[in-house]
Amino acid sequence: MDTTQITGLILAGGRGSRMGHVDKGLQQFRGAPMVLHVIMRLSPQVGTLMINANQNIGPYEGFGLPVWPDQLGGFEGPLAGLQTGLAHCETDYLVTAPCDSPFLPTDLVARLREALLAQDADVAVAVTGEGATRQPHPVFCLLKAALLPHLSAYLQDGGRKVDAWYRSLKVAEVHFADEAEFRNINTLEELRRFETN
């Protein structure tokens, strides 16, 4: 599997409620909208890239990428964005990252791909920490595009939790040493704090 077989999806479909209902991806961070940092980090790792957004479609389209709103109405969470990404994915694999993760690893896709293939898994997910500090990062994942019908059925039955859906799949966990790479910026206070460090 080379990178041309992988489509990247940036999840920007949330309400931004913890940030005062602003669109997180469009917030300025170190001189550029936060989503642009994610685009610049993820783009070299994939064949094509698209954005899932449910508001401010025009500004997101301004980055020159296809923008798709959720097929399910009502801000139903990351799985609804994932379903939309899979529906528009023209490659065998889809990798996702949230729009508020400007530090994501530059080897994210390579390492997820390696584990997915080695373990013949449905999905590969990033994990940091160990023991009591172990933290899965379920929206940093690489999955087979063929999972679309399975996910659609789960959503149709009312399922919304990412980890609950993963329990029905074969998951490869990939340990990353640097927790800071998966830091997502949820509040305006965090936005200001990480602006300088």
Legacy VTK file of the C-alpha trace (Angstrom):
# vtk DataFile Version 3.0
C-alpha trace
ASCII
DATASET POLYDATA
POINTS 197 float
0.000 0.000 0.000
1.629 3.259 -1.072
0.443 6.723 -0.088
-1.501 7.194 -3.339
-3.883 4.493 -2.058
-4.630 6.536 1.056
-7.070 9.446 1.245
-6.734 11.884 4.140
-9.800 13.280 5.901
-9.601 16.284 8.229
-12.482 16.253 10.688
-13.798 19.796 11.150
-17.467 18.971 11.604
-17.939 19.738 15.302
-19.701 22.664 16.927
-16.604 23.956 18.739
-18.704 24.202 21.901
-15.725 24.115 24.283
-14.221 27.042 22.389
-17.323 29.198 22.722
-19.039 27.824 19.587
-16.418 29.133 17.183
-15.157 27.032 14.291
-11.945 25.583 15.715
-10.270 24.813 12.405
-10.544 28.439 11.289
-9.051 29.943 14.464
-5.724 31.681 13.942
-2.784 29.797 15.428
0.822 30.876 14.914
-0.154 33.068 11.980
-2.444 30.678 10.083
-5.819 28.984 10.538
-5.400 25.877 12.686
-6.691 23.597 9.915
-3.924 24.831 7.608
-1.296 23.455 10.018
-3.072 20.078 9.834
-3.266 20.251 6.021
0.451 21.005 5.777
1.383 18.088 8.060
-1.022 15.509 6.637
-0.852 16.376 2.935
2.655 14.917 2.260
1.583 11.647 3.920
-1.424 10.882 1.674
-2.460 10.757 -1.987
-5.427 13.121 -1.707
-6.972 15.147 1.077
-10.491 16.318 1.896
-12.253 18.116 4.745
-15.430 17.215 6.620
-17.157 20.411 7.812
-20.746 21.294 8.719
-20.438 25.081 8.813
-18.350 27.760 7.079
-18.103 25.555 3.992
-16.868 28.476 1.824
-13.860 29.347 4.013
-12.872 25.672 4.148
-13.178 25.376 0.359
-10.737 28.298 0.205
-7.936 25.849 1.089
-8.407 24.223 -2.325
-9.658 20.883 -1.037
-13.040 19.158 -1.420
-15.291 19.873 1.582
-18.094 17.489 2.527
-20.736 18.044 5.226
-22.066 15.105 7.256
-24.630 12.945 5.504
-26.376 12.658 8.882
-27.874 15.938 10.041
-27.436 17.413 13.499
-23.709 17.391 14.350
-23.654 13.686 15.211
-19.947 13.517 16.021
-16.766 12.121 14.461
-18.322 8.872 13.211
-20.740 10.867 11.061
-17.712 12.667 9.592
-15.977 9.348 9.087
-19.016 7.973 7.256
-19.009 11.007 4.965
-15.278 10.607 4.308
-15.677 6.914 3.465
-18.592 7.720 1.142
-16.357 10.098 -0.841
-13.162 8.046 -0.573
-11.950 6.763 -3.958
-8.975 4.853 -2.552
-8.804 1.616 -0.542
-7.849 3.358 2.683
-8.846 6.477 4.617
-6.828 8.182 7.352
-8.358 10.784 9.669
-7.106 13.601 11.872
-9.005 16.383 13.660
-8.738 20.021 12.553
-7.494 21.084 16.001
-4.312 18.979 16.060
-1.609 21.233 14.566
1.266 19.125 15.949
0.280 15.739 14.470
3.212 13.389 13.717
4.839 13.590 10.302
5.125 9.774 10.325
1.521 9.180 11.437
0.335 7.510 8.227
3.471 5.419 7.666
3.288 3.932 11.157
-0.471 3.308 11.078
-0.138 1.701 7.648
2.665 -0.583 8.804
0.602 -1.857 11.761
-2.611 -2.253 9.744
-0.863 -4.443 7.191
1.266 -6.393 9.679
-1.750 -7.284 11.832
-4.214 -7.587 8.939
-6.470 -5.208 10.875
-9.576 -3.256 9.851
-8.376 -0.094 11.523
-5.102 1.188 13.040
-5.340 3.706 15.888
-2.728 5.917 17.556
-2.099 5.433 21.296
0.173 7.351 23.685
1.294 6.693 27.252
1.359 3.411 29.121
-0.392 1.907 32.125
-2.455 4.526 33.945
-1.475 7.216 31.424
-2.398 5.131 28.369
-4.499 7.234 26.021
-6.011 6.005 22.727
-6.583 8.710 20.103
-9.475 7.186 18.138
-9.827 10.016 15.608
-6.216 9.521 14.504
-6.904 6.345 12.571
-6.291 4.550 9.293
-9.052 2.274 8.104
-10.223 0.239 5.151
-12.685 2.107 2.932
-14.659 -1.151 2.610
-15.925 -0.574 6.187
-18.505 1.976 4.971
-21.538 -0.411 5.000
-20.555 -1.680 8.462
-20.280 1.878 9.825
-23.506 3.010 8.153
-25.367 0.097 9.773
-23.910 1.005 13.179
-24.989 4.644 12.785
-28.424 3.614 11.539
-28.880 1.567 14.722
-28.201 4.709 16.777
-24.532 4.067 17.568
-22.416 7.224 17.945
-19.402 6.245 20.090
-16.162 5.703 18.186
-14.666 3.264 20.697
-17.857 1.176 20.782
-17.753 0.816 16.991
-14.067 -0.117 17.125
-14.919 -2.967 19.502
-16.704 -4.671 16.603
-13.571 -4.466 14.407
-10.038 -5.841 14.371
-7.980 -2.935 15.698
-4.195 -2.465 15.536
-2.918 -0.055 18.185
0.182 1.962 17.352
2.163 3.436 20.209
3.606 6.927 19.709
6.118 8.182 22.276
5.393 11.911 22.074
2.014 12.738 23.571
2.391 16.401 22.601
2.035 15.501 18.911
-1.583 14.526 19.571
-2.402 17.607 21.590
-5.666 19.037 20.373
-6.635 22.581 21.109
-10.145 22.728 22.530
-10.365 26.076 24.281
-9.331 29.656 23.540
-7.104 29.472 26.642
-5.233 26.484 25.143
-5.018 28.311 21.827
-3.242 31.203 23.536
-1.057 28.945 25.689
0.270 26.851 22.796
0.733 29.899 20.574
4.152 30.401 22.143
5.261 26.940 23.332
LINES 1 198
197 0 1 2 3 4 5 6 7 8 9 10 11 12 13 14 15 16 17 18 19 20 21 22 23 24 25 26 27 28 29 30 31 32 33 34 35 36 37 38 39 40 41 42 43 44 45 46 47 48 49 50 51 52 53 54 55 56 57 58 59 60 61 62 63 64 65 66 67 68 69 70 71 72 73 74 75 76 77 78 79 80 81 82 83 84 85 86 87 88 89 90 91 92 93 94 95 96 97 98 99 100 101 102 103 104 105 106 107 108 109 110 111 112 113 114 115 116 117 118 119 120 121 122 123 124 125 126 127 128 129 130 131 132 133 134 135 136 137 138 139 140 141 142 143 144 145 146 147 148 149 150 151 152 153 154 155 156 157 158 159 160 161 162 163 164 165 166 167 168 169 170 171 172 173 174 175 176 177 178 179 180 181 182 183 184 185 186 187 188 189 190 191 192 193 194 195 196
